[in-house]
Amino acid sequence: MDLDAELGTPVDWEGARAPGDDVLAGERVRLEPLHEVRHLDDLWAAAHEGDPRLWDYLPFGPFADRDDFGRWLHAGAHAHETTDQRFYAIVDAATGRAAGMIAYLRIAPALGRIEIGNIWFGAALQRTPAATEAIFLAASHAFDDLGMRRLEWKCNALNARSRRAAARFGFTYEGTFRQDQVVKGRNRDTAWFSILDGEWPAVRDGFAAWLAPENFDAEGRQRRGLAELRGTAG
C-alpha cells in the first residue's frame, strides 16, 4: 500500500495565527471587536427589531432586560481573554450602527482550524447583501489573513434556516453529532459544515462576484445567485 494513502498526504504547513484586534472592513459592513459599552445600545435595539424567533437556536437569549443583555455583552467582549472565542459587532458602514453579531469559536491556530458561529442578525440586516458580506469578511480573514486550513460552521440540526445558509455560503455538510449538547433544557443534535483552504479560492470568487454592484439591479435585487456564481467562478 502507498504510504501516503495509508498515513495521509504530507502537508507543508507551519501553523496559522489567532485573530487579534483587527477591524474587518467591507463596502457595506465592518466587523469590529465587540465593545461592551460602545455597541450596547445599538445591539440592544437590533435584538428587538421584530424577529420573535431570533434566539430559538442560539445558546443565549432572550434577555430579561438591557442590564441582563449588558452583562452577557461584557462576557462576550472579554471572552478572548480566557477562552478560544472572539466576538465581533457587525456595524453598518453607512450609519455606523451595530446591527448584529458574529464570533470566531474553537480557535486553534496550531491545528489550522477555526469556526464562525454565535451569529445573529437584527431584522434590518437579515437577508441583505450586508449580511452576506459579514460572513465573507469573517471567512476571508480566517483563510487569507490568519492562514487557517479549515473553517467550520455548526448549528442545531433542526435549524433549517442555518443549514440553508451554510450551503448557500459554500460550506460542505460533514455529518451530524447526535445528542451533542443540551441547550436551554432541550437536546441538540449538531450539524457540522466546513470549507477547506483548497476550496476557498472558488468560494471567495463566488462571494466577490455576488457582492459586486453589477450583480444587483436598480431595485437592489440580485441578478445571479451566490451558488450559481460560485459554480462558475474561475
Helices and strands as residue ranges (DSSP letters): H 3-7, E 24-25, E 29-33, H 40-46, H 66-77, G 79-81, E 86-92, E 98-108, E 113-121, H 129-140, I 141-145, E 150-156, H 160-168, E 172-183, E 186-196, H 200-211, G 213-215, H 226-232
